[in-house]
Amino acid sequence: MIARLRSLATQWTSLVPLAAVVLLVLTWGRNLPGVLVAVVTVVLAGAVLAAVHHAEVVAHRVGEPFGSLVLAIAVTIIEVALIVTLMADGGAKSSTLARDTVFAAVMITCNGIVGLSLLVASLRHGTAIFNPEGTGAALATVATLATLSLVLPTFTTSKPGPEFSSVQLTFAALSSLILYGLFVATQTVRHRDYFLPIARQGGGIAVEEHAVAPSARTARISLVLLGLALIGVVGLAKGVSPAIESGVEAAGLHQAVVGVIIALLVLLPETIAALRSARRDRVQTSLNLALGSAMASIGLTIPAVALASLWLSGPLVLGLSATHMVLLALTVVVASLTVVPGRATPLQGGVHLVLFAAYLELAINP
């Protein structure tokens, strides 16, 4: 009996992604009663934990920085699919959906995940250490992408309102793809060592000392299950979003809170993976996950919605409000000062978390 329970405990990470996809098929496009919302929420939480497990298996097999890149791209591709699906549903709120989702992802990753990772690592190990060359390159790319895609539309004059013209939107989409492609090539080919975890005595950490790398077959299975788990996470999050919207409306909160909650659910696998890396004193992996996710969110979402806008009706509003532009500018300045020394104390982690709290507070009370 005990052996059977242990076997089930080790197999749950394989069963939950399948269960999440089956539940998604059964509930897609339906209004869920309260009991079913609770069931979906439990399965959603299990799918998040399963996604983290399989992402770590793949990461261990392929090594850094490829491992964090796999999770960042996988989550973002499915996030993009969710955005386009919601935009296709129409409605007055869909015009700002891409902007709100991308900005929420940037603030969650650059302040929430970065702040938590730095705080956990510095409290546990004294200081959080990382490679400033690789982290600085990632931050510069995120800042450029965010400014080109989310700030400039507020100030352009070719089209009224915070929107790009067709030519401007095409330029922003192509620029996003080119910059993201250049960063991936830098991270994985030419300067891969800039993005590897570093040891406190200097030099890189090449391998996990206490774990045998999984076989290629195990890694392939985990990659498939990772995809299924992420599909389940995003799809089930969309399924419970009407219940979230009703709760937010009943509480008298601003509609932007819904986007924040959905973004938090979608990015939960990366958050857990980043915190686990920070506890193991691999802060560089945590920062790769955070900044890579922010970059992928902009670099893949903007081209996707630009392409989708060719057949979707309604405006595409990308420009941020003045309040959000201030938060973005402050985030870039603070993150730059955090990155330059290559090490951080609990203070830096706390500063980023305060910025994240400010974003949440302004989402609730704009």
N, C-alpha and C positions, 0 to 999 in steps of 0.2 A: 504493500500500500504506500509506504513512504517513498519507495523507488518510483512508483507511478506518479505521485505528487511532484517529485523532483523533475520527472520527465515533462510533465505538463508545465511546470514553472519555466523550463528552458525552451519550451515550444510556443509559449504565448506570444512571443514577438513575431512568430510566423503566422499564427492564427488570427491575431487582431487585425493586421492589414487586410486580410481576406474578408473578415467579418465587416470591416469598415466599408469596403467596396460593395459588398452585398447589401448592407443597410442603406448605402447611398443610392443604389439602384432602386430599392424598394420604396424609398421616401422622396425621390427626386420630383420636384414640382408639386408636392402635396403640402397642404396645411397640416402641421403636426400638432396633435393635442399635447397637453402638459406632460403626461406620463411618457410619451414617446420622445419629447424634447429632452427629458431627463436621461432616457436610455441613449439617445444620440450623443448627449454631452459626455456620458461615461465612455462610450466607444471612441469618441473624438479624443478624449484624454489618453486612452490607451494607444490610439494610433500615433499620437505625438511621441509618446515614450518609445514605441516600436520604431518610429522613424529615426530617432536619435540613436538607438542601438544599431540599426543597420547602416546608418551613416558612419558610425565609428568603425564598424567592421570594414566597410569599403575604404575608409580613410587609412586604416591600419595596413590594408593590403597595398594600396597605391602610394602611401606616404604623403607627407606634406610637401608643397601646398595643394596638391591635387585633391586630397580628401575634403578640405574645407570648400574647395571650388565646386566639387560634385554636389554637396548639399546646398550651397548658395544658388547654383544655377537651377537645380531641380525644383527648389521651393519657388524661385522667381518665375520659372516657366509656367508652373501651375497657377501661380498668383496672377500672371498676365492673362491666362485663359479665363480665370474667374472674373477679372475686370472686364474683358471683352464680352463675356457672357452677360454680365449685369448691364453693360452698356447697350447690348442688343435688346434687352428687355424694355428699353425706352424709359420714358418718364422725365420729369423736369430735373430730377436730382442727378441723372446720369451724366450731365455735362461737366460736372466737377469731380466725378468719381475717380478718374485717373489721377488728377492732381492731388486730391485728398489722400488717396491710397499711397501714392509714391512719397508724398511728404511725411505721412505717418511712418512709413517704412524707414525713411532717412532719420527721423527723430528717434525712433525706437532703437535702431541699430547704432547710430553714432553717439547717442547719449545713454539710452537704457542699457543695451548690451555692453557697450564699452565701459560705462560707469560701473556696472555690476562686476564685470570681469576684473577691472583694475582694483576695485574695493576688495573682492574676495582674495585675489592673489596677494595684494599687499598686506592684508590682515593676517593671512596664513603664512607668508614667507618673508615678511618685513618690507620688501619693495617688489613691485611688479616690473620685470625687465622684458624688453622687446627690442626689435631691430628698427631703429628710426628711419633707415633708408627705405625699407620696404613699406613700412606703415605710412611714412610721409608721402611716398608715391601714390599709395592707395587713397589717402586723404585728399591730395591735390586733384586726383581724378574725380572723386566724389564731388568736391566743391565745384569743379568746372562743369560737370554734368548737371548738377543741381541749378547752377546759375543760368546756364544756357537754356535749360528746359523749363524751369519753374519761376525764374525771376524776370528774365527778359520779356516774356509775353505781357507783363504788366505795363511795360514802358514802350512797346512798339506802337506805331501809329498807322500801319498799313490797313489794319482792321480794327473797328471799334471794340472796346472791351478788352479784358485780359486774354486775348486770343492771338494765335499766330495766323498769318496768311498761309495759303497753300505752299508757296515757295519757302517761307520761313519754317513751316512745320517739316517740310522735306529736308531742309538743311539741318534742323535740330535732330531729326531721326537719323540721318546719315552720320552726323557728328557723334551721336551717342554710340552707334554701332562701331565706328572707327576707334573711338577712344577706348571702349570696352575691349575690343579685339586687341589693341595695342597693350592694354594692361595685362590681359590674359597671357599674351606672348611673353611679356616681361616677367610675369610671375612664374610661369611654368617652364620657360626655355632659357632666355638669355641671362636673367638674374634671379634664378630660383633661390639661391642662397640668401637673398635679402628677405625672404618670406618663411624661412625655416625657424623653428623654435631655437633659442640660444640658451646655453648653459651659463650659470652664474660665474664660473671661472673663465668664461670665454669660449668661443667656438660653438658649433651647432650641435644639436641633439639629433643624431642620425636615426636611431632606432629605439623602439620600446624595449627596455632592458628586461622586463619581467613577463613578456607575453610573446608567444609564437605567432607569427603572421598567419592569417587564415589562408586556406588554399584558394586557388583561382576559382574553383567551382563554388566554394562558399561565398566568395566575394560577389560572383555573378548572381547567385541567388539573393544575396542581401541587396544588391543593386535593384533587382526586380521588385523585391518586397519594399524597398525604400520608395520606389515610384508609386506602388499601390498605397502605401501608408500616406504619402503626401497627397495623392488624389483624394483619399478618404478624408484627410484633415481639411483640405480646402472645400471639397464638396459638402461635407457635413457642416462646416462652418457657414456655408451659404444656406444650408437647410434650416439652421437654427437662427439665421439672421432676422427673419420676420418676428420671431419671439423676442430677440434682442431689441429690435426696433420698437416693438410694442412696450417693452419694459422701459426703454429710454424715454419714450413719449409719455408713458404713465408717470414717470418720475419727474417730468418737466425739464429734462436735459436737452442740450443742443443736439441736432441731428448728426453733427460731426463725431459725436461720441460713438456712434455705431461703427463708423469706419475705423476708429481707434481700436475698438474691441475686436473687430474682425482681423485687423492687422496684427494685433497681439496674439491671436489664436494661430494665425498662419506662420508667424515668426517664432512661435514657442519652441519648435524643434531646434532651431539654431541657437536660441537663448540657452536651452539646457545644455547643448553640446559645448557652447562657449564657456559656460560656468564650470563644466567638468574639466575642460582643458585648463582653466584658470586655477582650479584646485590642485592640478598636477604640475603647476608652475610652468605651463606652456601658454603664456599670455599671447605670444605671437600667433598661435593658432586661433585664439579667441578673437584677436583683432582682424585676422584674415577672414574669419566668419562674419564679423560685424560689418566691416567696411566693404568686403566683397559682396555681401547681401545688399547693402545700400547701392553699390555701383551697379549690380545686376538688375536691381529693381528699376533704376532709371534707364540704364543702357538697353534693356530689353522691353520695358513697358512703353516708353515713348515711341520707338519704331512700330511696335505692335498696334498701339492706338492710332498712330498716324495712318497705318495701312487700313485699319478697321474704319476710320473716319470716311474712307472713300465710299462705303456703302451704308454706313450708319447715318441716320438723320439726326439733326440737332447740332448745336454748337459744341466745340471742344474747348473748355476753359482750362488753361494750364497755369496762368499767372497767379502767384501767391498774393495774399493780402499783406498790408504793411506790417501787421503784427507778426505774421509768420516769416516775413523776410528778415525782421529783426532777430527772431529766434534762430533762423538759419545762419545769419552773419555771425551771431555770438557763438553758435556751435562751431563754426569753422575756425574762429579766432582761438577759442578755448582748446579745441582739439589740436590745433597747430602748436600751442604752447605745451600741451601734454606730450606730443610726439617728439619734439626736438631733443629732450635729454635722453630718451631711450629707456627711461625708468620712471616709475610713478609711485606715489605714496597714497594712503587712503584719502588725502585731501583732493587729489585729482579725480579719483573715483566719485567722491562726494559732490564735487562741482558738476560733473556730467549728470549725475542723478538729480541734482537740483534743477538743472536745465530741462531734464526730461519731465520732472514733476511740474515745472512751469508750463510746459507744452500741454500736459494733461489737464491742468487747471484751466488754461485758456480754451481748451477744447470744450470743457464743461461750461465755463462762464466766459464766452468770447468778449 
